[in-house]
Amino acid sequence: MSGLWNQTRVSSLLGIEYPIIQGPLGGFSSQRLAAGVSNFGGLGSFGAHAMEPEAITDVIAEIRSLTSKPFAMNLWVSREDEGAWTSGEAEFQRAASAIVPHIERLGGDAPVFTLYKPIRFEDQMRAVLDAKVPAFSFIFGIPPREMLDEARRQKIVIMGTATTVDEAIAQEQAGVDVVIASGFEAGGHRGSFLRSSEDSLTGTISLVPQTVDAISIPVVAAGGIADARGIAAAFALGAEGVQMGTVFLTCEESGAHPVHREAIRSGRAARTGLTRGFTGRLARGIQNDLMQQMNRPGTEILPYPLQRSLMRNLAIPAQKAGNAELLALWAGQSANLARCSDVHELLQALVDGAAVRLNR
Ligand SMILES: Cc1cc2nc3c(=O)[nH]c(=O)nc-3n(C[C@H](O)[C@H](O)[C@H](O)COP(=O)(O)O)c2cc1C
C-alpha cells in the first residue's frame, strides 16, 4: 500500500485526487458547491431527491458546465412512508394545528390540504442514468437490480449508504462499488432501510470498523467528521474515504439559507437532536423551540413526505423573519467544529491536515 493517505480504492475508483466527499445536502445542495469540491480534487455531490426528472437533467448539465471532474448525483430510493397515500384532510388539519399559530404570528399563508403527488424514484434514476453521471449515490434503500446493472454497464460508480453493518452487507450483495457508513452523529436524515431509524443508531466510531470487517468493498465514513482530526480518525478505523455534510453546509457556496448557516457558525449548534417532526422521517438538526415542540408526546406527525410539505408553510415565513427558533436547522453533532468561509480554503486545510497526520 502507498504511504500517501489519499491513494485509496475510493480515490482510484472515482478518479479523484482526495477521497473527501462533499455529502449530498438534499434541498441545500448547489451546483457551485459540488463543482467547487470536484475542481479541488474531492468529490462534489448534489442531492436531487426532491426534484422532477427534467430538473435533475438540468442540474447535471449545469454541474458539467462548471467542472470537468467527477461528481455524484444522489437520490432517495424510498420516497414515501406507509400512509402517505391514505392520509387525508383530517390528519392534515390536526398536524397543521401545531404550526398554524406560528405561521399566523409570522404573517405567513395558512397551510392548504392538497392531494399527494409523488415523484417516482425510477423516473429520477432514469434521468441520472441517461446523463451517464460519473458517480451515483443513494440512501434509504437499494435501487432495483436492472437499474444498478445499467449503471454498472455505463461505468457509473455506485455508492450506497448504510446505517448498520447489515445494511452494508446488503449493499455489497447488491453489487455497489462503495459503501458510505453513516454514523448517527450525521446531520440530516438517517437513511435506514432494514430496521427502523430508531433501531439503527450506531455511532461512526463503532459502525466504520465493523463495516470494514464485514465487507470487502471500500468503506467511506460519514457522520461527525468536520476537520482533519476526524479524517485521520476515520482512516484509523479502516475507512478509505470520508463524506462530510455539515461543514460544507456552512460554506458560502452551499444552498443553505443564511439563517441556517449562521446558526451553525455562531455556535448555537451546541446541542443537536433527532426528530421526525420536521419531515416525518428521523433526522438530526439543531435543538430549538420548534424541535422541542414537535418532539412533545402527542404531537401529530404526518407520514413522509407529507410532513415535509406541511412544514414548508412555516419555513417560508420563518426564513423571511430570520427566526432560527422556528426553522429546521439540519446539522450533525460536530456542528460546532464546522467552519467554512471558502470551500477551497476548507479543502486545503483538510488535505494538509490529513497529510500531516496520515502520510507515512
Ligand atoms: C442538510 C443536510 C441534507 C442532507 N441530505 C442528504 C441527502 O439528500 N442524501 C444523502 O444521502 N445524504 C444527505 N445528507 C447527509 C450528508 O450527505 C452526509 O453524509 C452527512 O452530513 C455526514 O455527517 P456530518 O453532517 O456530521 O458531516 C444530508 C445532510 C445534511 C446536513
The ligand as an ORCA input file, in Angstrom:
! r2SCAN-3c Opt
* xyz 0 1
  C     -28.850     19.447      5.342
  C     -28.419     18.067      5.009
  C     -29.037     17.393      3.950
  C     -28.619     16.106      3.598
  N     -29.226     15.480      2.534
  C     -28.798     14.260      2.141
  C     -29.373     13.616      1.005
  O     -30.275     14.140      0.341
  N     -28.895     12.387      0.683
  C     -27.895     11.760      1.376
  O     -27.506     10.654      1.021
  N     -27.349     12.344      2.470
  C     -27.770     13.576      2.857
  N     -27.191     14.185      3.947
  C     -26.073     13.513      4.656
  C     -24.710     14.088      4.202
  O     -24.508     13.890      2.843
  C     -23.550     13.477      4.991
  O     -23.495     12.091      4.847
  C     -23.660     13.800      6.464
  O     -23.980     15.163      6.620
  C     -22.348     13.484      7.164
  O     -22.405     13.816      8.530
  P     -21.995     15.270      9.109
  O     -23.208     16.118      8.931
  O     -21.714     15.013     10.540
  O     -20.840     15.770      8.331
  C     -27.601     15.467      4.327
  C     -27.008     16.130      5.414
  C     -27.395     17.417      5.753
  C     -26.719     18.118      6.914
*
